[in-house]
Structures are given as structure tokens and as C-alpha cells.
Amino acid sequence: MTRTAAASPTGKHQSPLVALLAKAAESISDIGPEFVHYSQKISDLSNRFSEGRFHLAVLGQFKRGKSTLLNALTGEPILPMGVVPLTAAPTFIQFGEVPKIRVLYQNGRPPDEFSGAGSGERCAYLADFVTEKGNPQNRLGIVEVHVDSPAPILSSGVVLIDTPGIGSTYRHNTLVTLNFLQQCDAALFLFSADPPITEVEVEFLRQVREKVPRLFFVLNKIDYLDDGEVKEVLSFYKRVLSEEGGWKEQFPVFCVSARNGLEAKAAADPGQWEASGMAQLESFLVEFLAREKFNALMEVISHRALGVIENVCMEAGIAMRALQLPKQELEEKIITFEQSLKQAAGDRRLIQDVLDGDKKRVLALVEEQARDLYREAEQFLKEIMDRGPVSRSAGQSTKTSIQKAWAEAIPDFFEQQREALNQRVKERLMECLEPHEQRLSQLVETLRQTAADLFSVPYKPLTKEESLEVKRRPYWVLSSWNTDPLPLLQSMDQRLEGLVRRNVENIRWSTLQNLNISFAGFARRTWERLDETVAVTKGAMQAAHARRQAHGGSVKPEVVRIGAHLAALEAMKADLALLRSGFAPAVASETPCGSQPEPGA
């Protein structure tokens, strides 16, 4: 097998990894019906690789040309441009043979779909959902919008994500955007020379750097500058990012005119597209970022596939050895293994009891944290109330002014509190579940080693599972903080208590729901893993016993057949190891403005 990079999973050519996994799945299923489960695991891994996507968020302050840049990359003016700020919901622009828009709502409302023939129709439709003019303060409760486009740049697996511009919407949206970014693979940040970089942008970038693994910069609107001015602006930005933003290392900056690029796409003018700087940016996204993502995904999936094949080889070795044993000896070994299963069942009950106790303790922690948050929120809003009216000069009453001040402060305050609580609970949850994971792994390995020893088959422990690409698709957390004016007949203290109660309960309830789901999912996955081990290991013994009954004394053909499959799987293991060794993570290098990093550099 040659050490060449795998074709993009979404491209036209089948990658070597996909072909190898298909071959392995077929060979495993042919060993016998008791191995079909392993064959399905291999097929699932292949599908996961084929579905790979590189999620790239596009960031920028309002009016930096973010929507124009995205329109230029996709080749048509779908996103609303100009002086219309976006609302608090992201737009996912992904590949689709047929242009389509899908709008997803909160609270279980069915999605809306639109397939307008022209880009103008689709842009007008989008404006009703993703702009502050069409959907002020996100009153429609949009969670996210999906735009399918046949743009070539998307066919390689890149998904472009348009996010609300900083400085154009409500302050707490910045926090939501930051939390969203840590799920993405990379981000582009847009600057322009009108005006120069602002303090808001620098502060936002400091926070972005801690959240997103890869960040690249784009200097837009270079068509307004001559060559000398471009160099001057670029030098200024790099100095500011280094001195104020903490970027001490070298970092790529792409210089583009998104407006000229969009015009070039409309006119099908490759020369103008190249001159706009967009060609270099597009090539970088397709050939460098996407490849980096797919190679990393290939590494993890190859590792998982090797683990599955190792397991199959051991179980098939047990089946082959069982066929060769005298009938009475085989039956005795099956009885011995069943005694081990009884011991395992008792251990399982103990693990479940401890897990139930840990769950109660974590849920109690959430209740305690909610009570602390209630007191903190009450004090926070009380301090705002004690400061008195914020705009008496405008003729507003004290109550109205305080209510307005509360409405402005509540989203930012509770968004920070929600994220902080989620982090604390997540850490405690991991502390609780890790010991259970270790106990279960030990129980599974004990059963496997018992079976291997009984049949004198080489024992190989299961490979440690790597994270299978956690960021499968970024999700946007839409928090509806209650800031509505309360009945005028209520006192200010009553209004304050009502706002605190409803917003704290919002956080408490969602956290408890997530915890219940997490514990239930963990228990389901772990017990499934144990049940799979028992079913396959015991199944291999029982299947061998059944084959002996069916074939009488003539088991040699079965032994030869299973042996041939084992030899084929051993060869596939070598191929997978070779495929993994042929890929190294790509590292970005310094990129002069207007040039492109070499893929894999």
C-alpha cells in the first residue's frame, strides 16, 4: 500500500481507508453470524469517516464584510449584506446538490424549508430570520439556519458558519458565540482598514484564542488601498495583535477584496478572482484545513478499526480452538466460563449501586449551586436597583429605569453563570464516571482473559479508545433569559424575586435534565459494552459447539475457513498500520499577505 494522502471523504474518489474498512467488514461477517456485530462496528466507523466535515466559523465586527466574504466563497449573494446586522443565531452553509434553506426553531417547533430558484429569493427569505430587521432580538426563537449550496468549496467537506458580528447585537451574544467556538475546528477573523482594529475586537480575540484550536486572519477591503497602504495596515495589525492580543508567534494573514471576489464569481472572471486575493484563501481552506481535519479523523478511526479487528481475531481464535477440542472438554470449558459470568453479574450490580449513589450526589450539588446562584443573582439585581434610575433626564420613572437596567444586565450575567455552573458540574461528572469506566473495563478484560486462557489463545487487551471526533457538528445554545416587565402592581422587591426565580430555575432545570441524560447514556453504553463482550465470547464457544454437532467429526473445513479469514484480517491490520504511519498532522506556517501556505507544510 502506498503512503499517499486519503482523498477527501466527501470527494468523488473512494479513500484507501474506506476501501480497507469495507473489505474488513465483509471478511468479519463471513466468519459467522456471531461476528456480525463487529462487522457493523467497522461499517459505522467507515460511515463516520465518510461524513467528515471541517467546521469553520467566520467572525468579525459589524460591517467588516463578513457576509460579503461568505457570499464570495460560495459564489452567489445568498447572505444579506450591507447595513443589516445578524440576529443571535448561526447560519451553517454546507454542501448540497440542490440549493435549500432549513430554519430550525427551539421548543420543538417543526422546521421551515425554502427552495427558491434564485439567489435573490433565498437571500430575501433568509433576511426574515437571520437579521435584526427581520427577526429583532430573535423573537422567532431561531436556533440555527442551514443553507445547502452546490458551491465547489463546500464539496470538500468545509462547512462555513456565519456568526453574529460582535458589536452589532446584544452583549451576551458575544459570550454565546465564544462558547460555540470551542466546538468548531477553526475560525477566520476579518479586519479591514475602515476603521482600524478596535479595542472591542482585540478583547474579543483574546477570548477567542482560548476557545478555538485554529485561528486565521483576513484583511478585507484591500481594494480601497494601494499596495503601500496594504503593507502599512498589515504591519499595524500584526503589531497590535502581537502587543495587545498576545500573538507572539507568526500567524497567517490573507489580504482580500471580498467585494471584488464576489463580482469575479458573478462574471466568471478567474483573473479578477485571483487578483481579489480570494483564490489564495479558497485554496487554503480546501487543500489545507479540510485535509488536516480528515487526516486527524483518519488517525482516530484507523485506531478504532485496529482495536475491533484485534478483538475479532481473538474471538475467532477461540472459536477455531473450540472446534478442535474434544466435545466433552469443550463442554467443560463452557461451564467454567459461565461460572465467571455469574461472578461478573454480581460485580455489575455493585457498580450500578455505586453509580446510583454518585448520581444522587451530583444532583444534590446542582441543587446547592442553584441556591447559591439564587442568592448571588438576588444581590446582583438589588445592587442595580439601589443605584436608582439610570435615565431620569429622559423622563422615565424610577421603576421603568430600573426595569430597563435589569433587562440589559440579566442576559450577560446569567449567561456567564450558566457557563460557569456547566463547567463545575462537568468536572464533577467526569470525576464520578471515570472510576466506573475503569471498573467496567477491568471487568470486561477479566472475562476476555478468562476465555483466552481457557482455550489457550493469545490474550490481547482492548485498545484504549481515543475520542472519536467529539466535534461532530457544533451546536448553538439558545438561552431565553427572562427580562419581561412584570406587573406594575407588584413592588420592586417582588419583581426582583420573580426575575431571579425564573432565570435561576431556567439554569437549574436544564442542568438537571442534562445530568439525567448523561448518567442514563453512560449506563446504557457501559452495560452494552459488557453485554457485547459476554454475547460474543460465549457465542463463539456455543457456535463452535453447534458446528461440531452439525458436522460431526468433520470440522477440518471449518477450521481451515476460519483460519483463512484470520490470515486476511492480520494482513488488513498491517495495512491499517501502514496507512496510519503515512500521515502526519499538517502545521501552518507564516503566510505573507496574498500568498498561500502549502498544504501539509
N, C-alpha and C positions, 0 to 999 in steps of 0.2 A: 504494500500500500504506500503510495507516495505521500509525502508530508506537505500537502497543499491545503490552503485555507478552504474551509467548507463554504459552499455557495450560500448566499442568504437564504434562510428557511422560507422566506416568502417569495423568493425568486423563482425563475422558470426551471432551473436545473436542480435535480434532487441532490442533496448533500451526501457525502460519504457516510456521515453518521446515520442519517435516516435510512439509507440502504442497508447498512450493517444491522441496525436495530430491527428492521423488517425481517431480515434473514434469521436473526436470533429468535424473534418471536415465533416464526414458523417452525424452527427446529425444536424449540421448547415444547410447543403444543403437540408436536408429533411424538414426543416421548410417551405421553399417556394423558388421559383426561384429568388425573390428579395434579398435573402441572400447568393446566390451562390458566390458572390464576397468575402464575409467574409470567406467562406469555402476555396476559393482559397488562401487567405492570410495565413490561417492555414497550408495548404499544402505546400506553399512556405517556411514557417518557418521550417517545417519538413525536406524539401529538403535541406535547408541551414545547418541544423544540421548534416544531413547525409553526406554532402560534406565537413565536418570539416577537417582541416589539421593543423598540427603543423609544422611551417616553421623554420628550424634550420640551420643557416648559420655556415659554418666551416671556421675558419680564421687561419692564420699563416704566418710566414715569409717563404720565398722561402727555400725549402729543409728541412723543419721541418717534412715532412712525411704526409702532409695533404691528398694528393691523395691516398697514401697507406692506411691511416686510413679509408677513404671513401670506398675504394675497399674492405677492411676487413669487414666493416659493411654490405655491400651489398653481400659479399661472392664471388665476382669474379673481376678480374682485368680489369675493363672497362675504368677507367680514366687513361690517360697517366701518367706514373711515371718517376722518375729519374731526369735528368738534363734539362727537358723541361719546362720552365715557361709558365704559362697560359696567355692568352690574356685578353683584357678588356671586358669580358662578363661572366656572371654567368652560371653555369650548375645546373638545377633542377633535382634531382634524386627522382623519385616518383614511387608509386606502379603501376604496370601494369602486367596483366596475361601473356602478350606476350612481350618479350624484344623489344624495339624500341627506335630510336633516332629521334628527331624532331628539326631541326635548324630553328630559326626564325630570319628574317632579318629586317632591317629598310627600310624605303622608299617604303613600300608596296610590296616588292618582295615576291613571293609565298614561303612558307617554303619548305625545303628539308626533306625527311624522309628516314630512313635506317633501315632495319630489318635483319641484318646479323645473321647467325646462331650461330657463336661462339663469345666468349668474345673478342678474339684476333682481329677478323674482326671489331667489334664495336669500340674497342679501337683505331685501326688504322684509322677508319673513323672519330672518334672524334678528333684525333690529327690534322686533316686537318683544323679544325675550331676553337678549343679552346686553341691552343698553339701558342706561338710567332714564332715557326719554321714553322708551317703550315699556320698561318694567322698573319703575322707580322703587328703590330700596328692596328690589327683588320681591315685590308684593305677590308675584305669582308662585313663589316658592320653588324656583328652578334649582335643581341640584347640579345638573350639568347638561351640556348640549353636545351631541355627536354629529359631526359633519363628515359624510363619506364623499371622497373625491378621487377621481382616477388619475390624479397628478403623479407623474413618474417618481418624484422624490419620495412619495409615500409607499410606493410599491416595494421598496427595500425593507420595510418594517419600521420606518420612522413615524412616530405619532407626534404631531405638533400640538402643543397645548397653549391656548391663549388664556391669559390670566388677567384679572382686573388691574389696570395700571395704578401704581402707587401714586398717591396724591390726588386721585380723581374720584375716589369714593370714600366710604366711611372708614375711620381709622382702624377699627377692629378687623376689617378685611385684610389688612396687612398681616396680622397675626394668623389668620386662617390660611393665607397664602403661604406663609413660612412653614406652617405645619404640613401643608400639602406638598411642599417642595421636597421634603425628606423622603417621599415615596417615589420621586422621579429619578431618572437616570442621569440627567444633566439639565443645564439651563443656559439659555442665551440672554444676556443683558444688553439692552440697547441704550446708547448715548447719542447725543447729537450736539452740534455747536450752538444751538439756539434754545435755551440758554446753556452755558457750561454746566458741568455737573453740580448738583445741589447738595446741601447738607443732608436733606431727606434721603437722597439716593445713596450717599456714602454710608449713612447709618443703616439703611436697608441692606446694603451689600455686606456689611459686617455680619449681619444676622444670617443672610443667605449663605454665606461661606460656611457656617456651622451646620447648615441643613442639607445642602445639595452636594453630592460627591464630585461633580464636574461642573465648572462654570466657565463660560466663554463670553467674550465681549464683542459687540458690534458697534462701530461708529457709523451712524446713519446720516443721511442728508449731505454727503460729501459733494453733491452736485452744486451746492451753494458756495463751495470753497474752491480756491485754486490749489495747486499742488503744494505751495509753500504753506498755505493756511492749514491744509490737511496735516502736514508734518508737525506744525506748531500745536494744533489742537490735540493730536495724538500724543505728543510729548507731554503736554499739560495733563491729560487724563492719566497717563501712566505714572506721572509724578504724584498726582493726587491719590491714586489707588495705592501706591507704594507707601506714601507718608501718612495718609489718613485712613486708608482701608486695610493696611497691614499686608498687602500683596508684595512680599519681598522677592518671591521667585518670579521667573519670567512667565508670561502668560500671553496667549494668542489674542490678537485684536483684528477683526475683519472690518475693512472700510468699504462701505456700500452706499449706493443710492437706491433705496427700495422703490422710490417713485419711478426712476428710470428703468429699473428692472421690471416692474410691472408693465410699463409701456413697451418694453422689449418683448415680453411674453405675448402681449396683445398683438404686436406687429410681427411676431415670429422672426425677430431680428437677432441672430446669435451673436453678431458683432457688438450690438448695443448691450446685450445681456452680459457679455464678457466685460465690456467697459464699465458697466454698473457695479462691478465687484460681486454681484450675486452668484456668478458661475463658481467662483472660488468657495464661497460659503456653502453653496449647494453640494459641491463635490466633497467638501469636508464632512458634511452631515451624512451623506450617503455612504461614502467609502471608508470613513474613519470611525465615526461614532457607532454606526449600525454594526460594523464588523466587530468592534470592540465588545459590544453587547452580546452578539451571537457567539463569539469565541468564549466569553465568560460562561454563557449558558451551556455551551457545548461541553466545557470542562466539568460542570456540575452533573449534567445528565450522563456523560460518559462514566463518571464515577459511580453514579447510582446504578447504571446498567451493569457495570462490572460486579457490583455487590449482588444484584439479582442473579446474574449468571453463576457467580460463586455459590450462591445458595442452591441453585438448581443442580449444579454439579455434585454437591454433597448429598442432596436428597436422591438424585438419580443413582449415585454410587451406592446408597443404602438399598435402593430398590433392586439394583443389579446383584448386590451381595446377598440380599434376601432370597433372590431366585435360586442362588447356588447352594443355599443351606438345605440340609435335610428338613423335611416337613416338621418333625417333632421339635427340632432345635429352633426353627423359625417361630413356631407357636409359643415356645417358652420365652423367647426374646420379646414377643409382642406382649405377653402377660407382664414381664418385668417392666416394660416401658409404660404400660397402663398404671402400674403402681406409682411410677414417677408422676404421672398425670394427676393422681389423687392428691399427692403432696403439693403439686403446683396449684390445684384448686383451693387448698387451704391457704396457701401464701397469697393467692389472688384476693381472697376475702379480707385478709389482714390489710393488704394495700388499699382496698376500697374503703375500709373503715377509717384508716388514717387520712385518706383523701377527703372523705366527707367532713372529718373534723377540721382539716385545713381550710376547706371551703367556708365553713361557718366562721372561722377566724378572719378570713379575708373580707367576707361580707360585713362582719362587725367593724372592721377597720373603715370600710366605706361609710358606715353609719356614723362613726366617730368623726371622720373627716368632714362629713356633711354638717354635723353640729358645729364644728369649729368654723367652717366656712360661713354658716349662718351668722355666727357672732361677728366674724370679720366683715362680712358684707353689710351687716346692720351698722357697724361702726363707720364703715366707708361712706355709706349714704347719709348717715347722720352728720358726718363732718361737712358734707356738701350742703346739707340743709342748714347747718349752723352758720355757714358763711353768708347766708342770706341771698337775696335776689341778685342775679347776675346782670340784669339789664333794666334797671328802673327807668333809665333815661328814655327807653323805648316805650314807656307807658305800660309795661306788663305788671301784673300783680305779683306779689311775693310768691304765692303758691304756684302760679304759672311758670315763673322764672326757675324756681327750684325743680319743678317737674321737668322743665326743659334741660336743666343741668344734669338731672338724673338720667334722662334719656340719652344724653350724649356720652355719659360716663359708663353706663351699665354694660354695653356690648364689650368694650375694651377690658373692663375689669373681670367680667365673668368668663370671657374667652381665655384670659391668662390663667384664671383659677381652674378652669376645666382642663387645660393642658397640664398644669402642674399636678392636679389630682390624678389624671390619667397616668402620668409618669410614675407617681408614687405607687399607685395600685399595680401598674405593670411590673415594677421592680419586685414588689411583694409576691405577685403571682408567679413570677419566674423562680423566686426563692422557694416557693411551695412546690412547684411542679417538677423542678429539676431532680430532687431526691426520688420522687415517684418514677420518673423516667429511668433513673439509674436502677431502681429496684426491679422494674419490669424488664429492662434489658438483661439484668443478671438472671432473672427467672427464665427468659427466653433462651439465653445462652446455655443455661444448665440443662434444659430439655434437649437442645440440639447436641450438646456434647454427650449426653447420656445415650442418645440414639447413635451417634457416631462411634462411641466406644463399644456399644452392644454389637455393632456389625463390622467393627474393625475398619472403619472408613476414616481417612484423614479428616480431622476436625479443623475448620477454619471459621473463626468468629465473624459475625456480620460486620461489614464495613460501617464505620461511623457515618451517619447520614449528614451530608452537607445541606445547607439551606438551599432549597430548590427555587431560587429566584423569587424572593419574597415579594418584590415589587412587580406583581403580575400586571396590575393596572391601577394607577393612582386613583384614590377616591377622595372626594371633597366633602369635608364635614360641614354641614349646614346647620348652624346653631341659631335657633329663633329665640333671641333673648327678649323677654317681656319688658317693654318700655311704654306701654299704652297708658294714657292718662286714666287715673282711677276716679271713681265717682266723687263729684265735688262735695257731697255731704260728708264724706269721710274726713277725719282730721289728717294732718300731715304724718303724724306717727302711724296712723292706720294705713296710709298709703305706702309709707316706707316698709312696714311689716309685710304688706301684700306683695310688693315688688321683690323683696328678699326671699320670701317663702316660695314664690312661683319660680324664680330663677334658680335657687338652690335645689329645689325639687327636680327641675329640669336636668341638672347635672347629676344629682343623686340617682334618679330613676334610670337614666341612660347608662350610668356606670354599673349599676347593679345588673341591668339587662346584659351588658357586655360580659360581665363576670360569669353570670349563669351560662351564657353561651360558650364561653371559653372553657369552663370546667366540664360542661357536657361534651364539648368537642374533644377535649383531651382524653376523657374517659373512653369515649367511643373509639378514638384512634388507637389508644394503647391496648384496649381489650381486643380490638380487631387484629392487631399485630400478634398478640398471644394466640388468639384463636386460629389465625392463619398458620402459625408455626405448628400448633398441635395437629391441625387438619392435614397439612401437607406431610409432616413427618410420619404421623400414624397412618396417613393414607398411602404413603409409599410402601409401608410394611404390609398393609392389608391388600393393596393391589398386587404385590408380589405373591402373597398367599393365594389370592384368587386366580392369578395366572398359573400358578403351579397346579391348582385344582383343574383348571381348564385344559392345560397342556399335558397333564400327567407328568411323566418323567422327561419329556422332551422340552426343556427350557432353553437349550442352547441358542436357537434362533432369536429368542427374546433378549438373551444376554448380549448377543452379537449386535442386535439392533440398537439397544440402549447404549452399548459401548461406542457405536459409530456416532451417535448423537453427542455423546460426551466428548469425543475427539473433535467434533466440529465446533462445539462450544468452547473448548480450550483454545482452538485457533482463533475464534472470534474475540476471546479475551485478549489475545496478543494483538489483534488488530485494533481493538479499542485502546489499549495501552499506547500503541504506536500513534494513533490518531490524536490522543491527548498530548503526547510529547511533541507533536508537530506544531503546537500553538502556544505562543507567549502573549501575555497581555500587552496591548498597544499603549505607548506612553506619548502624550502630547509634548511637542517641543515648541520653542519660541517661534511665532509666526509673524513675519513682517506684515505690515498693513498692505492688503491687496495680494498677498500670496497665500498658499495653502500648505498645511502640514502634510507630509507624505503619509499615506495610510500605513499603519504599523510601525511608524518611526519611533 
